Amino acid sequence: MAMIRHVVAWDFKEGFTDAENKNHADLAKERFDELSQIGITGVEVMDFRAELLPASTRKVVLNSLFTNTEALLAYKRHPIHMELVDIMAKYFDDRVCVDFIE
């Protein structure tokens, strides 16, 4: 069965200290972890990371796996995801997203 891989990466917005950026990354991880644990149908994996290797061109990444396109769309419409969109826009920028069939 084909699955949908959804990978999103961001940079930190300018104007924040390293300590503030760490707090923002911790907040985002908390919220993504919460979202992954509430059991949205079709969400197989949701892994948010802020400890990336120095060669990375972004500072944080979300690597997630969905059972199908409908599950990805349901996730995108979920109220907690919508809150996360606001959080991410407030503290992160230069978003890059890649979706593909596995």
Phi and psi in degrees as GROMACS dihedral restraints (atoms count N, CA, C in turn):
[ dihedral_restraints ]
;  ai    aj    ak    al  type     phi  dphi    fc
    3     4     5     6     1   -73.1    20    10
    4     5     6     7     1   135.7    20    10
    6     7     8     9     1  -114.2    20    10
    7     8     9    10     1   162.2    20    10
    9    10    11    12     1  -109.9    20    10
   10    11    12    13     1   120.1    20    10
   12    13    14    15     1   -92.1    20    10
   13    14    15    16     1   130.7    20    10
   15    16    17    18     1  -124.5    20    10
   16    17    18    19     1   110.6    20    10
   18    19    20    21     1  -119.6    20    10
   19    20    21    22     1   126.2    20    10
   21    22    23    24     1  -130.9    20    10
   22    23    24    25     1   135.4    20    10
   24    25    26    27     1  -132.2    20    10
   25    26    27    28     1   149.1    20    10
   27    28    29    30     1  -137.1    20    10
   28    29    30    31     1   160.6    20    10
   30    31    32    33     1  -103.2    20    10
   31    32    33    34     1   164.6    20    10
   33    34    35    36     1   -76.8    20    10
   34    35    36    37     1   145.2    20    10
   36    37    38    39     1   -70.4    20    10
   37    38    39    40     1   150.7    20    10
   39    40    41    42     1   -67.4    20    10
   40    41    42    43     1   154.1    20    10
   42    43    44    45     1    97.9    20    10
   43    44    45    46     1    -0.6    20    10
   45    46    47    48     1  -110.7    20    10
   46    47    48    49     1   150.2    20    10
   48    49    50    51     1   -76.6    20    10
   49    50    51    52     1   167.1    20    10
   51    52    53    54     1   -58.9    20    10
   52    53    54    55     1   -40.6    20    10
   54    55    56    57     1   -64.5    20    10
   55    56    57    58     1   -41.6    20    10
   57    58    59    60     1   -64.7    20    10
   58    59    60    61     1   -41.9    20    10
   60    61    62    63     1   -61.9    20    10
   61    62    63    64     1   -39.3    20    10
   63    64    65    66     1   -62.8    20    10
   64    65    66    67     1   -42.5    20    10
   66    67    68    69     1   -62.2    20    10
   67    68    69    70     1   -40.9    20    10
   69    70    71    72     1   -64.8    20    10
   70    71    72    73     1   -42.3    20    10
   72    73    74    75     1   -64.8    20    10
   73    74    75    76     1   -40.4    20    10
   75    76    77    78     1   -63.1    20    10
   76    77    78    79     1   -42.1    20    10
   78    79    80    81     1   -62.0    20    10
   79    80    81    82     1   -46.4    20    10
   81    82    83    84     1   -61.7    20    10
   82    83    84    85     1   -43.8    20    10
   84    85    86    87     1   -61.0    20    10
   85    86    87    88     1   -45.2    20    10
   87    88    89    90     1   -54.1    20    10
   88    89    90    91     1   -48.2    20    10
   90    91    92    93     1   -69.5    20    10
   91    92    93    94     1   -40.3    20    10
   93    94    95    96     1   -66.3    20    10
   94    95    96    97     1   -38.3    20    10
   96    97    98    99     1   -62.7    20    10
   97    98    99   100     1   -43.0    20    10
   99   100   101   102     1   -59.8    20    10
  100   101   102   103     1   -45.5    20    10
  102   103   104   105     1   -62.4    20    10
  103   104   105   106     1   -39.8    20    10
  105   106   107   108     1   -69.5    20    10
  106   107   108   109     1   -25.4    20    10
  108   109   110   111     1   -90.1    20    10
  109   110   111   112     1    -9.2    20    10
  111   112   113   114     1   -83.3    20    10
  112   113   114   115     1    -7.4    20    10
  114   115   116   117     1    79.7    20    10
  115   116   117   118     1    49.4    20    10
  117   118   119   120     1   -69.3    20    10
  118   119   120   121     1   127.5    20    10
  120   121   122   123     1   -56.3    20    10
  121   122   123   124     1   128.2    20    10
  123   124   125   126     1    93.3    20    10
  124   125   126   127     1    -4.7    20    10
  126   127   128   129     1   -89.0    20    10
  127   128   129   130     1   112.6    20    10
  129   130   131   132     1   -91.9    20    10
  130   131   132   133     1   -42.3    20    10
  132   133   134   135     1  -142.2    20    10
  133   134   135   136     1   138.7    20    10
  135   136   137   138     1  -144.9    20    10
  136   137   138   139     1   108.9    20    10
  138   139   140   141     1  -129.1    20    10
  139   140   141   142     1   110.8    20    10
  141   142   143   144     1  -101.3    20    10
  142   143   144   145     1   130.9    20    10
  144   145   146   147     1  -131.3    20    10
  145   146   147   148     1   140.5    20    10
  147   148   149   150     1  -121.7    20    10
  148   149   150   151     1    -4.0    20    10
  150   151   152   153     1  -100.5    20    10
  151   152   153   154     1    73.0    20    10
  153   154   155   156     1   -92.7    20    10
  154   155   156   157     1   157.8    20    10
  156   157   158   159     1   -68.7    20    10
  157   158   159   160     1   151.4    20    10
  159   160   161   162     1   -56.3    20    10
  160   161   162   163     1   -28.5    20    10
  162   163   164   165     1   -73.6    20    10
  163   164   165   166     1    -9.1    20    10
  165   166   167   168     1   -64.8    20    10
  166   167   168   169     1   145.7    20    10
  168   169   170   171     1   -97.0    20    10
  169   170   171   172     1     1.4    20    10
  171   172   173   174     1  -131.5    20    10
  172   173   174   175     1   166.7    20    10
  174   175   176   177     1   -98.1    20    10
  175   176   177   178     1   -28.9    20    10
  177   178   179   180     1  -138.2    20    10
  178   179   180   181     1   155.1    20    10
  180   181   182   183     1  -145.1    20    10
  181   182   183   184     1   144.7    20    10
  183   184   185   186     1  -114.3    20    10
  184   185   186   187     1   124.1    20    10
  186   187   188   189     1  -117.9    20    10
  187   188   189   190     1   113.7    20    10
  189   190   191   192     1  -134.1    20    10
  190   191   192   193     1   159.2    20    10
  192   193   194   195     1  -134.7    20    10
  193   194   195   196     1   132.6    20    10
  195   196   197   198     1  -124.1    20    10
  196   197   198   199     1   150.9    20    10
  198   199   200   201     1   -68.6    20    10
  199   200   201   202     1   -28.8    20    10
  201   202   203   204     1  -166.2    20    10
  202   203   204   205     1   176.2    20    10
  204   205   206   207     1   -62.5    20    10
  205   206   207   208     1   -37.3    20    10
  207   208   209   210     1   -61.8    20    10
  208   209   210   211     1   -39.3    20    10
  210   211   212   213     1   -64.7    20    10
  211   212   213   214     1   -40.2    20    10
  213   214   215   216     1   -62.7    20    10
  214   215   216   217     1   -43.1    20    10
  216   217   218   219     1   -65.9    20    10
  217   218   219   220     1   -38.7    20    10
  219   220   221   222     1   -63.8    20    10
  220   221   222   223     1   -41.3    20    10
  222   223   224   225     1   -60.4    20    10
  223   224   225   226     1   -45.8    20    10
  225   226   227   228     1   -63.1    20    10
  226   227   228   229     1   -27.7    20    10
  228   229   230   231     1   -91.5    20    10
  229   230   231   232     1    -8.5    20    10
  231   232   233   234     1   -63.7    20    10
  232   233   234   235     1   139.3    20    10
  234   235   236   237     1   -56.8    20    10
  235   236   237   238     1   -38.0    20    10
  237   238   239   240     1   -68.9    20    10
  238   239   240   241     1   -37.0    20    10
  240   241   242   243     1   -62.7    20    10
  241   242   243   244     1   -40.5    20    10
  243   244   245   246     1   -62.2    20    10
  244   245   246   247     1   -38.1    20    10
  246   247   248   249     1   -62.8    20    10
  247   248   249   250     1   -40.8    20    10
  249   250   251   252     1   -64.0    20    10
  250   251   252   253     1   -37.4    20    10
  252   253   254   255     1   -56.8    20    10
  253   254   255   256     1   -43.5    20    10
  255   256   257   258     1   -65.7    20    10
  256   257   258   259     1   -43.5    20    10
  258   259   260   261     1   -61.4    20    10
  259   260   261   262     1   -48.2    20    10
  261   262   263   264     1   -63.2    20    10
  262   263   264   265     1   -39.4    20    10
  264   265   266   267     1   -66.6    20    10
  265   266   267   268     1   -29.0    20    10
  267   268   269   270     1   -75.0    20    10
  268   269   270   271     1   -36.4    20    10
  270   271   272   273     1  -116.3    20    10
  271   272   273   274     1   -13.3    20    10
  273   274   275   276     1  -130.3    20    10
  274   275   276   277     1   156.0    20    10
  276   277   278   279     1  -147.6    20    10
  277   278   279   280     1  -171.2    20    10
  279   280   281   282     1    54.1    20    10
  280   281   282   283     1    47.6    20    10
  282   283   284   285     1   -67.7    20    10
  283   284   285   286     1   135.2    20    10
  285   286   287   288     1  -126.6    20    10
  286   287   288   289     1   132.3    20    10
  288   289   290   291     1  -129.4    20    10
  289   290   291   292     1   137.7    20    10
  291   292   293   294     1  -135.1    20    10
  292   293   294   295     1   126.1    20    10
  294   295   296   297     1  -119.4    20    10
  295   296   297   298     1   136.7    20    10
  297   298   299   300     1  -153.2    20    10
  298   299   300   301     1   161.4    20    10
  300   301   302   303     1   -87.6    20    10
  301   302   303   304     1   131.7    20    10
